Amino acid sequence: MSHRDFEGAAVRLNASCLKLALAWLLRDVDWSGLRFRKDCTWTPRLLTAVALMWAWSDESTLVERFAAARRVIVCLFSPARLLAESYQCFTKLLRRWTEALIICLQAALRQRMQRELAGSWRVLGFAMFGVDGSRSELSRTRSNERAYSPTRRRKSRKSRRRRDTAYTRKANSPQLWLTTMWHVGTGLPWDWRIGPSDSSERAHLLEMLPQLPAGALITADAGFVGYEYLRAILDSQRQLLIRVGSNVRLLKKLGYARERNNTVYLWPDAQRRQPPLVLRLVEAHNGKHPVFLVTSVLSATRLTDRQVIELYARRWGIELFYRHLKQTFGRRKLRSTSAENALLELHWSLAGLWAMALYALVQFQFADLPPRRLSIAQTLRAFRRMMRDYLHPTERGRTLRQRLRSALIDPYQRHNKTSRDYPRKKQESPAGPPKVMRATHTQIELAQSLRRMLQQKG
């Protein structure tokens, strides 16, 4: 069907629903800084639209997904020049432009989140973000193995004996490490970083800090503890809520700041010339063992202990996001056989999942439904149905927007099942309590002199 026939059809087609969705998602994207070659048949807008649909498609191979996405986009927008049909041309363009396109798209989606989902933007008065990392498996091709196989490090003899079997099994298992900054109120991603399987998620966190709004509250598990990382968060005028374990030593009664019963300080010996970090220690219980949290929000008036525990509990939603990405969206193991293309596949999978969920949550606003009721599986089915049947007439009462408004999680209560412990559930030992020690006279004197010196400089 030609573009003219599509626009002038007496019967509304599913393609028109997709066109509305893409127009809404890409409306605020600023392409002005991107310039393709004059002889290129693609434009930044068309390349982004095809890349999103490439991620949404449920075809069995990446080449077929591109072909399906290209067919739909040609029907929707009828470009002045026919888009190149080669998958190699498409991936070559993406390798060149994905970083810039993703930055432009992220900026637009963030603005939409704050404007369209204002009612879910803050949780207990904070723009709250969870951060965590996860791995995605890759095909065992030479390209992926050379780029992403884990590096074996020297271990102690006892550690080597325990881990030799695991290293032998995973020696040539290439993986990508993904660190995601996730917005708690809406359940949507905000930013991400991708690297080899031995990447540092704490280094990724520092890279993402500038993209967070001022005053944001960052919550993370015990893997993100470290003086330099927590200080970087505080120096950026943002707040933190971190779980701590037995590998952390905290001081009390240091006298560096006005103290309450639960005031503690993070001040490692290696950072004695730097000011101590003033924190508040909160103890919770998850039903199995105690959990210890530290936060930079010192005032119990602004945030009570109960609210601190409630906020940290909501961090669990990032685990649910990873389950959506890997299981529901099918990205547990990526399909790309090339190391460069694997990065493209994961970047656009994240952007595609974000765009779909954001568009669905805006439709939820009309039904006055909370974001936590959104079913990612039904959202994905709705978009894929529109793509697969894009030339079919839209069923009465079954437009894309109407389908999304009914994409609800079932209300029935679920219970734990013993089978869920097998075979991949982690069986890690719980983190023990932090070592809370009373400050010595030497530490108190050093802290006082540091405070006086900083006051003189300030």
LODOVO-605047 format. One record per atom (N, C-alpha, C): y negated, x negated, z negated; residue in three letters. Coordinates in steps of 0.1 Angstrom, whole numbers, plus 2048, in hexadecimal, padded with zeros to 3 digits. Layout:
# LODOVO-605047
YXZALA...
//
This chain:
# LODOVO-605047
80C7F8800MET800800800MET7F47F7800MET7EA7FA809SER7DE7F280ASER7D57F57FESER7CB7EC7FCHIS7C27ED7F1HIS7BA7FB7F2HIS7B67FE7FFARG7AF80A801ARG7B78167FEARG7C4816802ASP7CD8217FEASP7CF8227EFASP7D08177E8PHE7D18177DAPHE7C581D7D3PHE7B98197D7GLU7AD81F7D1GLU7AB82D7D4GLU7AF8317E0GLY7AC83F7E4GLY7B88497E2GLY7C28447DCALA7CE84D7DBALA7CB8597D2ALA7D08657D7ALA7CD8717CFALA7D58717C2ALA7E186A7C2VAL7E98697B6VAL7E685C7AFVAL7E485C7A2ARG7E185079BARG7EE84879AARG7ED83B79DLEU7F883279CLEU7F882978FLEU80482478BASN80481B780ASN7FC80F782ASN7FA80B78EALA7F27FF791ALA7E380178CALA7DE80D78CSER7D180F787SER7D080D778SER7DA80F771CYS7DB80D762CYS7DA7FE760CYS7E27F6768LEU7E27E8766LEU7D47E2769LEU7CE7E7774LYS7C17E3778LYS7B67E576DLYS7B77F0766LEU7AE7F375BLEU7B07EA750LEU7BD7E774DALA7C07DE742ALA7BA7D0745ALA7BD7CB751LEU7B97BD754LEU7A97BC755LEU7A37C775AALA7947C775BALA78F7C674DALA7957CE743TRP7907CE735TRP7927C072FTRP79D7BA731LEU7A17AE72ALEU7987A2730LEU7957A273CLEU78E797743LEU77F79A744LEU77A7A5740ARG76C7A9742ARG76279F73CARG76579A731ASP75B79172AASP75E78272CASP76777F734VAL76B770737VAL76076A73FVAL75B75F73BASP750757742ASP75774D74BASP75774F758TRP75D746761TRP75373C767TRP74673D763SER73C73676ASER73E72676ASER745721760GLY74771375FGLY75270E767GLY75A71776ELEU765713776LEU763714785LEU76670A78CARG76470A79BARG7707057A2ARG77670E7A9PHE78270A7B2PHE77D7047BFPHE7856FD7C6ARG7826F87D3ARG77F7047DDARG7767027E6LYS77270C7EFLYS77E7127F8LYS7877097FBASP79270D803ASP79E7137FBASP79C7147EECYS7A671A7E5CYS7A67297E6CYS7B17307E8THR7B273E7E9THR7B17457DCTHR7B373D7D1TRP7B37437C4TRP7A57427BETRP7A274B7B4THR79674A7ACTHR79A74A79DTHR792745794PRO795745786PRO79A752781PRO79475D785ARG79776A780ARG7A576E785ARG7A876C792LEU7B5770798LEU7C0767792LEU7BD75A790LEU7C775178BLEU7CB75577CLEU7C1759774THR7C375D767THR7CB76A767THR7C877476FALA7CF781770ALA7DD77F774ALA7E077677EVAL7EE774782VAL7F576D776VAL7EF763770ALA7F675C765ALA7F9765759ALA7F176F756LEU7F477874CLEU800781750LEU7FF78675CMET80B78E761MET817786762MET81677A766TRP822770766TRP828770758TRP82077074EALA82576F740ALA82B77D73CALA825788741TRP82A79573DTRP837799744TRP839794750SER845798758SER852796752SER85C79E755ASP86979D74FASP87379975AASP86F793765GLU87878E76FGLU880782769GLU88B78076FSER895776769SER89176876BSER889764775THR884756777THR875756778THR87074A775LEU862748776LEU85C74A784LEU86374678EVAL85F74879CVAL85E75779FVAL86875F79BGLU86876D79DGLU85C774795GLU85A76F789ARG84F774782ARG841772789ARG84076678EPHE833764796PHE83276D7A2PHE83D76E7A9ALA83D7777B5ALA8397857B2ALA83F78A7A7ALA83C7987A2ALA82E79979EALA82978F796ALA81B790792ALA81178F79EALA8147867A7ARG80B7857B3ARG80B7927BBARG8167987BDARG8167A57C4ARG80D7AF7BEARG80E7B07B1VAL8067BB7AAVAL7F77B77ABVAL7F47AB7A9ILE7E57A77AAILE7E07A97B7ILE7E77A57C2VAL7E37A87D0VAL7E07B77D2VAL7E97BF7CCCYS7E77CE7CECYS7DB7D27C6CYS7D87CD7BALEU7CD7D17B2LEU7C07CD7B7LEU7BF7C17BBPHE7B17BB7BEPHE7AF7B87CDPHE7B97B97D5SER7B87B67E3SER7AE7AB7E6SER7B179E7E2PRO7A87937E4PRO7A47917F3PRO79878C7F5ALA79378A802ALA79D78180AALA7A2776804ARG7AC76E80AARG7B976F803ARG7C476F80BLEU7D1771806LEU7D57657FCLEU7D97697F0LEU7DD75F7E6LEU7E97577EBLEU7E974A7E8ALA7F57427ECALA8017477E5ALA80C7477EDGLU81974D7E8GLU8227437E1GLU81E7367E2SER82772C7DDSER82672B7CESER83272B7C7TYR8327297B8TYR82D71B7B5TYR8307117BDGLN82C7047BBGLN81D7037BBGLN81770A7C4CYS80870A7C5CYS8027107B8CYS80871B7B4PHE8047227A8PHE80571979BPHE810713799THR81270A78ETHR8096FE78ETHR8066F979BLYS7FD6ED79CLYS7EF6F1798LYS7EB6FD79CLEU7DE702798LEU7DD704789LEU7E8709783LEU7E870C775LEU7E76FF76DLEU7EF6F4772ARG7EE6E776BARG7E06E276BARG7D96E4775ARG7CB6DF776ARG7C16E776EARG7C36F476DTRP7B96FD768TRP7BD70575BTRP7C9704756THR7CD70C74BTHR7C570973ETHR7C26FD73BGLU7BA6FA72FGLU7AC701730GLU7A570073BALA79870673CALA79971573CALA7A371B743LEU7A5729744LEU7A872F736LEU7B172872FILE7B572D722ILE7A972D718ILE7A1723719ILE795722710ILE78B72E713ILE789731720CYS78073C724CYS786749720CYS79374B722LEU79A75871ELEU79A75970FLEU79D74F707GLN79D7506F9GLN78F7546F3GLN78574E6F9ALA7777526F4ALA7747616F6ALA778766702ALA776774704ALA77F77D6FBALA78B77A6F9LEU7947826F1LEU78F7826E2LEU78A7766DEARG7857766D0ARG77977F6CEARG77077F6D8GLN7657886D7GLN7697966D7GLN77379A6DFARG7797A76DFARG77F7AB6D2ARG7867A26CCMET78D7A56BFMET7827A86B4MET7777A06B4GLN76D7A36A9GLN7657B06ACGLN7637B36B9ARG75B7BE6BCARG7647CB6BCARG76F7CB6C2GLU7777D76C3GLU7807DA6B7GLU7847D06B0LEU78C7D26A4LEU7857CE697LEU7787D2697ALA7707CF68BALA7757D467EALA77C7DF67EGLY7827E5672GLY78D7DD66CGLY7937D4674SER79F7CC670SER79B7BD66FSER78E7BA671TRP78A7AC672TRP78B7A5664TRP7877AC65AARG7887A664CARG7927AC643ARG7987A363BVAL7A27A7631VAL79D7A3624VAL79A7AD61BLEU7947AB60ELEU7877A260FLEU77F7A5619GLY77379F61BGLY773791623GLY77F78D627PHE78078062EPHE78578263CPHE77F77A645ALA786778652ALA79176E650ALA79D77364FMET7A976C64AMET7B2767656MET7B675B655PHE7BF75565FPHE7CB74E659PHE7D675065EGLY7E274965AGLY7E573E665GLY7EB733660VAL7EE72866AVAL7FC724666VAL804722671ASP81271D66FASP81771867CASP82271067CGLY82770A688GLY83670F68AGLY83A70D696SER84871169ASER84B7096A7SER8587096AAARG85D7026B6ARG86270C6C0ARG8617086CDSER8677106D8SER8707066DFSER87C70B6E2GLU8867026E9GLU8837016F8GLU8886F76FELEU8866F470CLEU8936F2713LEU8936F3720SER89F6F0727SER8A26E1727SER8AE6DD727ARG8B26CF726ARG8B16C8733ARG8A56C7739THR8A36C0745THR89E6B2742THR89F6A974BARG89A69B749ARG88B69B746ARG8846A374DSER8756A474BSER8726A973CSER8786B3738ASN8766B872AASN87B6AE720ASN8866A8722GLU88C69F718GLU883693717GLU87E68E722ARG875682721ARG86868571AARG86369171BALA856695716ALA85769A707ALA8626A1704TYR8616A96F8TYR86D6A76EFTYR87769E6F2SER88269C6E8SER87C6966DBSER88269A6D0PRO87D6956C3PRO87F6866C2PRO8756806BBTHR8766716B9THR87E66F6ACTHR8886666ADARG8906646A1ARG889659699ARG88665C68CARG87F653683ARG88964C67AARG886640675ARG88E63966BARG88E64165EARG89A643658LYS89B64A64BLYS8A3641641LYS8A2645635SER8AA63E62BSER8B964162ESER8C1638627ARG8D063962AARG8D5647626ARG8D164C61ALYS8D5659616LYS8D166461FLYS8C4663624SER8BF66D62DSER8C666D63ASER8C966063FARG8D065F64CARG8DE66564BARG8E5663641ARG8F2669640ARG8F2678641ARG8E867E63AARG8E668D63AARG8E2692647ARG8DA68B64FARG8D469065BARG8DA68B668ARG8E4682667ASP8EA67C673ASP8EF68767CASP8F6691676THR8FC69B67ETHR8F26A3686THR8E76A767FALA8DC6AF685ALA8D66A7690ALA8D369A68ETYR8CC692698TYR8D56916A4TYR8E268F6A2THR8EB68E6AETHR8EB69A6B6THR8EB6A66AFARG8EB6B36B6ARG8DE6B56BDARG8D36B16B8LYS8C66B56BDLYS8BF6A96C5LYS8C669E6C6ALA8C06926CCALA8B96946D9ALA8C069C6E1ASN8BA69F6EFASN8B66AD6F0ASN8B26B46E5SER8AE6C26E6SER89F6C26E6SER8996C36F2PRO88A6C36F3PRO8846D06EEPRO8796CF6E7GLN8726DA6E1GLN8636D86E1GLN85C6E36E1LEU84D6E36E0LEU8496E76D2LEU83F6E16CDTRP83A6E66C0TRP82D6EE6C2TRP82D6FA6BCLEU8227036BDLEU81C7066B0LEU80F7036AETHR8087066A2THR7FE7116A5THR7FF71C69ETHR7F77286A1THR7ED72C696THR7E172F69AMET7D7734690MET7D7743693MET7DB74B689TRP7DE75968ATRP7D5762682TRP7CE76C688HIS7C5774680HIS7CD77F678HIS7CB77F66BVAL7D4787663VAL7D0796664VAL7C4799665GLY7C07A8666GLY7C57AF672GLY7C57A967DTHR7C97AF68ATHR7D87AC68ETHR7DD7A1688GLY7EA79C68CGLY7EA79569AGLY7DF79169FLEU7DD78A6ACLEU7DB77B6AALEU7E07746B4PRO7DD7656B4PRO7CE7636B6PRO7C97586B1TRP7BB7546B3TRP7BA7476BBTRP7C373E6B8ASP7C37316BFASP7D172B6BDASP7D37206C5TRP7E07196C3TRP7DF70B6C9TRP7E97036C5ARG7EA6F66CAARG7F96F36CDARG7FC6EC6D8ILE80A6EA6DCILE80B6DB6DEILE8176D66DAGLY81A6C86DBGLY8296C56DBGLY82D6B86DBPRO83B6B56D9PRO8416BA6CCPRO84E6B96CASER8546BF6BFSER8516B86B2SER84C6AB6B3ASP8486A46A7ASP8396A46A4ASP8326AE6AASER8236AF6A8SER8206B269ASER8146AF695SER80F6B2688SER8086C0688SER80D6C9681GLU8076D6680GLU7FA6D5678GLU7F96CC66FARG7EC6CA668ARG7E16C4671ARG7E56BB67AALA7DB6B6683ALA7D76C168DALA7E06CA691HIS7DD6D5699HIS7D36DE692HIS7D56E0685LEU7CC6E867DLEU7BD6E367ELEU7BC6D667CLEU7AE6D067DLEU7A86D268BLEU7B06D2695GLU7AB6D46A3GLU7A66E26A4GLU7AC6EC69EMET7A86FA69FMET79D6FE696MET79A6F668CLEU7906FA682LEU7826FF689LEU77D6F7692PRO7706FB698PRO77070969EPRO77B70E6A2GLN77B71B6A9GLN77C72769FGLN77D724692LEU77D72F689LEU76F733685LEU76D740682PRO76074467DPRO75C73E670PRO74F73D66DALA74A738661ALA74F740655ALA75373A64AGLY75774163EGLY76674763FGLY76D743649ALA77B74864BALA784743640ALA78E74B63CLEU798747632LEU7A4743639LEU7A9737637ILE7B573263EILE7C0732634ILE7CC738637THR7D773862ETHR7E3731635THR7EA72962DALA7F5721633ALA80071E628ALA80C71A62DASP816717624ASP81570861FASP81F704617ALA81E6F7611ALA81D6EB61AALA8216ED627GLY8216E2630GLY8136DD634GLY8086E5630PHE7FB6E1634PHE7F36DB629PHE7F96D761EVAL7F36D1613VAL7EF6C3616VAL7E46BE612GLY7DF6B0614GLY7D06B0612GLY7CC6A660ATYR7BE6A5606TYR7B56A5613TYR7B869D61DGLU7AF69C628GLU7AE6A9630GLU7B96B0631TYR7B96BC638TYR7B26C8631TYR7B56C9624LEU7AE6D361CLEU79F6D061BLEU79B6C361AARG78D6C061AARG7866C3627ARG78D6C1632ALA7886C463FALA7856D3640ALA78E6DC63BILE78B6EA63BILE77F6EE633ILE77E6E8627LEU7736EB61ELEU7666E6624LEU7666DA629ASP75A6D462FASP7556DC63BASP75E6E4641SER75A6EC64DSER7546FA648SER7526FB63BGLN74D708636GLN757713637GLN764710636ARG76E71B636ARG77671A629ARG77D725626GLN78572661AGLN79472461DGLN79B721612LEU7AA71E614LEU7B272560ALEU7BE72860DLEU7C872E604LEU7D5728608LEU7DA71F600ILE7E6716604ILE7F07175F9ILE7FD7175FDARG8087165F4ARG80A7075F0ARG80D7045E4VAL80F6F75E0VAL81D6F65D9VAL8236EA5DAGLY8306E85D4GLY8306DB5CBGLY83C6D75C8SER83E6CC5BFSER8396BE5C4SER8366BE5D1ASN8316B15D6ASN8226B05D5ASN81C6B95CEVAL80D6B95CCVAL80A6B75BDVAL8016AD5BBARG7FC6AB5ADARG7EE6B05ACARG7EC6B95A2LEU7DF6BF59FLEU7DA6BA591LEU7CD6BA590LEU7C76B6583LEU7C06C257DLEU7C06C2570LYS7B86CC569LYS7AF6C555ELYS7A56CC55ALYS79C6C7550LYS7956BA554LYS7926BA561LEU78B6AE566LEU77C6AE563LEU7766BA562GLY7686BC55FGLY75F6B956AGLY7646B9577TYR75C6B7582TYR7536C3586TYR7596CF583ALA7526DB587ALA7536E557BALA74C6F057CARG74E6FA571ARG75C6FF572ARG7636FF567GLU771702567GLU77570F560GLU780715565ARG78672155FARG79471D55CARG79C726556ASN7AA723552ASN7B271E55EASN7B072356AASN7B971F575ASN7B271657FASN7A870F57BTHR7A1705583THR7A96F8583THR7AC6F358FVAL7B36E7591VAL7AC6DE59CVAL7B06D259DTYR7AA6C95A6TYR7B46C15AETYR7B26C05BBLEU7BB6B85C3LEU7B36AB5C6LEU7B86A05C0TRP7B16935C0TRP7BB6885C0TRP7C16855CBPRO7CB67A5CBPRO7C566C5C8PRO7CD6635C3ASP7C96565C0ASP7C264F5CCASP7C86515D8ALA7C364B5E4ALA7B56505E8ALA7B065B5E2GLN7A36615E5GLN79A6605D9GLN79B6565D1ARG7936555C5ARG7846535C8ARG78164E5D4ARG77364D5D7ARG76D6595DEARG7756635E0GLN7716705E6GLN77067A5DAGLN7686845DCPRO76768F5D1PRO7746975D0PRO77869B5C4PRO7846A35C3PRO7826B15C9PRO78D6B75CELEU78C6C55D3LEU78E6CF5C7LEU7846D75C5VAL7856E15BAVAL78C6EE5C0VAL7976F15B9LEU7A06FC5BELEU7A37055B2LEU7A97105B5ARG7AE71A5ABARG7BD71C5ADARG7C471B5A3LEU7D371C5A3LEU7D772A59FLEU7DF7305A8VAL7E573E5A5VAL7F473D5A6VAL7FA74359CGLU80974359CGLU80E7525A0GLU8177535A9ALA81C75F5AEALA82B75F5ADALA83276A5B0HIS84176A5B0HIS8457725BCHIS84E76D5C4ASN8537745D0ASN85F77C5CEASN86477E5C1GLY8707855BEGLY87C77C5BCGLY87B76F5C1LYS8867665BFLYS88175A5B7LYS8757555B9HIS8707495B2HIS8617495B2HIS85B7425A9PRO84C7415A9PRO84773A5B5PRO83B73F5B9VAL8337395C4VAL8257355BFVAL8217295C2PHE8147245BDPHE80A7225C8PHE7FF7285C6LEU7F47285D1LEU7E87225CBLEU7E071B5D4VAL7D37165D1VAL7C971C5DBVAL7BD71F5D6THR7B37245DFTHR7A671E5DCTHR79D71D5E6SER7907185E3SER7867235DFSER78B7305DFVAL78373B5DAVAL78473B5CBVAL77A7355C4LEU77B7335B6LEU77873F5ADLEU7707485B2SER76C7545ABSER77675F5ABSER77B76259FALA78576D59DALA77E77B5A0ALA77177B5A0THR7697875A3THR76A78A5B2THR7697805BAARG76A7815C8ARG7787845CDARG78277D5C6LEU79077E5CALEU79877D5BDLEU79E7885B9THR7A77875ADTHR7B47805B0THR7BB77D5A6ASP7C87765A8ASP7D17805B0ASP7D178C5ADARG7DA7965B4ARG7D67965C3ARG7C97955C6GLN7C57955D4GLN7C97885DBGLN7C877D5D3VAL7CD7715D9VAL7DB7725DDVAL7E37775D5ILE7F27795D7ILE7F47825E3ILE7EC78D5E4GLU7ED7975EFGLU7E97905FCGLU7DF7885FCLEU7DB781608LEU7E577760DLEU7EB770604TYR7F5766608TYR80276D60DTYR805779608ALA81078060CALA80E78561BALA80278861FARG7FF78C62CARG801781636ARG801774632ARG80376963BARG81176A641ARG81A77163BTRP827773641TRP82777864FTRP81C77F652GLY81B785660GLY81C77B66BGLY81876F668ILE819765673ILE827762677ILE83176366DGLU83F762670GLU84376D679GLU83E779677LEU84178567FLEU83C78268DLEU83077C68EPHE82A77969CPHE8337706A3PHE83976669DTYR84275D6A3TYR84F7646A8TYR85376D6A0ARG85F7756A4ARG85C77D6B0ARG8507836B1HIS84C78A6BDHIS84C7816C9HIS8467756C7LEU84576C6D2LEU8537676D7LEU85B7646CELYS86875E6D2LYS8737686D5LYS8747726CDGLN87F77C6CFGLN87B7876D8GLN87078E6D4THR86C79A6DCTHR8677966EATHR85F78C6EAPHE8597876F7PHE86277D6FEPHE86D7796F8GLY8777706FEGLY873762700GLY86B75C6F7ARG86674E6F9ARG86D7456EFARG8787496EAARG88073F6E1ARG8837336E8ARG8887346F5LYS88A7296FELYS88372B70BLYS87A72270ELEU87272371ALEU87B720726LEU877725732ARG87F72473EARG87B718747ARG86F712744SER86A70874DSER8736FB74CSER8766F5758THR87D6E9759THR8756DD759THR8686DF75CSER85E6D475CSER8566D474FSER8546C874AALA84C6C673DALA83E6CC73EALA8386CA749GLU82A6CF74BGLU82A6DE74CGLU8346E4753ASN8346F2754ASN8386F9747ASN8406F273FALA8436F8732ALA8376FB72AALA82D6F272ALEU8206F4723LEU819700729LEU819702736LEU81370D73DLEU81A71A738LEU82771A738GLU82E726735GLU82B72B727GLU82A72171DLEU82872570FLEU81972970DLEU810722714HIS801726713HIS7FF734718HIS805737723TRP802745729TRP80A74F722TRP81674C71CSER81D755714SER81575A708SER80F750702LEU8067546F6LEU7FA75C6FALEU7F4758705ALA7E875F70AALA7EC76D70EALA7F876F715GLY7FD77C719GLY80078570EGLY80777F704LEU80A7886F8LEU7FD78C6F1LEU7F47836EFTRP7E77866E9TRP7E07916F1TRP7DF7906FEALA7D779A706ALA7DE7A8705ALA7EB7A8706MET7F27B5705MET7F07BC6F8MET7F27B46EDALA7F07BA6DFALA7E27BE6DDALA7D87B66E1LEU7CA7BA6DFLEU7C77C76E6LEU7CB7C86F3TYR7C97D56FATYR7CF7E16F3TYR7DC7DF6EEALA7E37E96E7ALA7DC7ED6DAALA7D77E36D3LEU7D07E66C6LEU7C37EE6C8LEU7BC7EB6D3VAL7B07F36D6VAL7B48026D9VAL7BF8046DFGLN7C38126E1GLN7C78186D4GLN7CC8106CAPHE7D08156BDPHE7C381B6B6PHE7B88156B9GLN7AB81A6B3GLN7A98296B5GLN7AD82E6C1PHE7AB83C6C4PHE7B48456BCPHE7BF83F6B8ALA7C98476B0ALA7C88446A1ALA7BE83C69DASP7BB83868FASP7C8833689ASP7CF829690LEU7DB82368BLEU7D8814687LEU7DE80F67CPRO7DC802677PRO7E37F8681PRO7DF7EB682PRO7E57E268BPRO7F47DF687PRO7F77E067AARG8057DD677ARG80F7E767CARG80B7F2681ARG8147FC687ARG8177F9696ARG8117EF69CLEU8137EC6AALEU8217E76ACLEU8287EC6B6SER8357E76BASER8337DE6C6SER8357D16C4ILE8347C86D0ILE83E7CB6DAILE84A7CF6D6ALA8557D26E0ALA8517DD6E9ALA84B7E86E3GLN8477F36ECGLN83B7F06F4GLN8327E86EFTHR8267E36F6THR82B7DC703THR8347D3700LEU8397CB70CLEU8407D3716LEU8487DD711ARG84F7E671BARG8457EE723ARG83A7F271DALA8307FA724ALA8297F272FALA8257E672CPHE81F7DD736PHE8297DA741PHE8357D773EARG83F7D4748ARG8437E0750ARG8437EB74BARG8467F8752ARG83B7F975DARG82E7F7759MET8237F9762MET8247EE76EMET8287E276AMET82A7D8775MET8357DB77EMET8407DF778ARG84C7E1781ARG84A7ED78AARG8437F8785ASP84180478DASP833805791ASP82C7FA795TYR81E7FB797TYR81A8047A3TYR8238077ACLEU8208107B7LEU82481E7B5LEU82A8207A9HIS82F82E7A6HIS8238367A0HIS8248437A2PRO81A84C79CPRO81B84C78DPRO81084C786THR81084C777THR81585A772THR81E859769GLU824865764GLU81986C75BGLU81987975BARG80F881753ARG81087D744ARG80587973FGLY805876730GLY80C86872DGLY80E860738ARG815853736ARG80E84873DARG80084873CTHR7F983D741THR7FB831737THR7F782573BLEU7F9819733LEU7F281B725LEU7E6820725ARG7DF822718ARG7E782C70FARG7EC837715GLN7F384170DGLN80083B708GLN807833710ARG81382D70CARG811824700ARG80681C701LEU8028136F6LEU7FF81A6E9LEU7F88266EAARG7F582D6DEARG8018326D6ARG80C8336DDSER8188376D7SER82282C6D5SER81D8206D6ALA8268146D4ALA8268106C5ALA82D8196BELEU82D8176AFLEU83A8126AALEU83A80A69FILE846806698ILE84C812691ILE859813691ASP86081E68BASP85C81F67CASP85A82B676PRO85582B668PRO86082A65EPRO86D82A662TYR87882A658TYR87881C651TYR87D81D644GLN87E81163BGLN88A80963FGLN8877FC641ARG8927F2644ARG8967EB637ARG8A37E7637HIS8A87DF62BHIS8AE7D2630HIS8AF7C9626ASN8B57BC629ASN8C47BE62DASN8C87B5636LYS8D67B563ALYS8DC7A7638LYS8E77A6632THR8ED79962FTHR8EF79163CTHR8F2798647SER8F5791654SER8E878A659SER8DD78D654ARG8D1786659ARG8D0778654ARG8D877464AASP8D8766646ASP8E075D650ASP8E776365ATYR8EF75C663TYR8EB75E671TYR8EA75367APRO8ED745676PRO8E173D675PRO8D5742678ARG8C973A67AARG8BF73B66FARG8C1743665LYS8B774465ALYS8B6737652LYS8AA733650LYS8A8726648LYS8AD72863ALYS8B371E634GLN8B771E626GLN8B171361FGLN8A471361FGLU89C708619GLU89B70A60AGLU89B6FF602SER8987005F4SER88A7045F1SER88770D5E8PRO8797115E5PRO8717055DFPRO8647055E3ALA85C6FB5DDALA85A6FC5CEALA85B6F15C7GLY8596F25B9GLY84B6F35B5GLY8486F45A8PRO83A6F55A3PRO8336E85A5PRO8266E95A7PRO81E6DC5A9PRO81D6D559BPRO81B6C859CLYS8196C058FLYS80A6C258BLYS8086C9580VAL7FB6CB57BVAL7F96C356FVAL7F06B9570MET7EE6AF565MET7E06AF560MET7DF6AC553ARG7D26AC54DARG7CB69F551ARG7BE6A0555ALA7B7694559ALA7B668A54EALA7B767D551THR7B5672547THR7A666F545THR7A366853BHIS795664538HIS78F65C544HIS79865354ATHR79364B555THR78F654561THR79865E563GLN79566756FGLN78967056CGLN787674560ILE77B67C55CILE76F67455EILE76F66855AGLU76365F55BGLU76065C56AGLU76A65A572LEU768657580LEU763664587LEU76866F583ALA76367C58AALA75567E586ALA75167B57AGLN74367D576GLN73967457DGLN73E66757FSER73565E586SER734662595SER73F66759ALEU73F66B5A8LEU7356775AALEU7366805A0ARG72D68C5A1ARG71E6885A0ARG71B67E597ARG70D67A596ARG7096735A3ARG71166B5A9MET70E6645B5MET70B66E5C0MET7136785C1LEU7126825CCLEU70568A5CALEU70268D5BDGLN6F66945BAGLN6E968C5BEGLN6EA67F5BCGLN6DE6775BFGLN6DC6765CEGLN6E86755D6LYS6E76755E4LYS6E26835EALYS6E668E5E3GLY6E269B5E8GLY6D469E5E4GLY
//
